[in-house]
Amino acid sequence: MIQKQRRDAGDSAHSAPDFDPVPLRARHDGWTPERQRAFIDWLARGLRPGRAAARVGMSRKSAYALRSRPGGEGFAAAWGAAYAIASRRRLEAREPGDWARAVEGVLRPIRHRGRITAWDRRFDDRALVRLLRRTQRLLESR
């Protein structure tokens, strides 16, 4: 299962998820824990499963087989989380401010007699609709 996010030098929201590797018997040419983690890292960076598997010296077919093995639930969950990370990166790369305006909101001061007396958080509904449309297109293209 996914336990926590690894803390890299970059934004922790963009780092690959940490998980317990699928327990396998030791083989030099198999899915070692290091290869499993590297595969998930490549997925989080935006590579498709075939290319990510090739980067770690494995095949796409074996990656899907590993995901569906008994004990592979953590690997499968990390795979899904890596896809979500990559999707968010793609969305933010296209329109960097949309995520902040739509999901986190923008703080605006409320003034009274020239002084700031409070803060109001405003959300951009149009930016949210754009994000939802892009997400829908990304999901439909799979």
Steps between C-alpha positions, in 0.01 A plus 500: 500500500601860454637621830641846442648733243878497465654840559718603207674829434195611298139540598379206709169500311692404188719225642426137429301317768675271744371143519591149607646318197342175385675214680673286238779248505837657432608507135754727340284544190164528678292766667725595789370751757730763343355436154147519636570837663676631189204390285256689724731805491496496119119473498478799734722695260247439224628197308253239380534149648683355199763772494537500879552123497755532221691761706544246779583214264168318520204446269158665507334160524700403808411832667129432457551143623682629808218743571240222500702249709390407850680740731519762226231724645753756623669506160161544328403782738836672444448461124164681527647771722787549255248548218321763709829682567588498130151624405525789744843591360357503147211721607725744683744515211226609260354772719707549815261732682182301441567247774570765763201718404253212468597265780693704755335835439648849501510712813370856460508766767183654636558868578318733730601866514824426317614220728491125445249360746458143369585265217264330256585185304358504147485197270507527121217286362611542138846369585339202672290422192815517282680260734208258497482505120874435469479219754210345310699516174801339668285218635326445166833479316609191700 
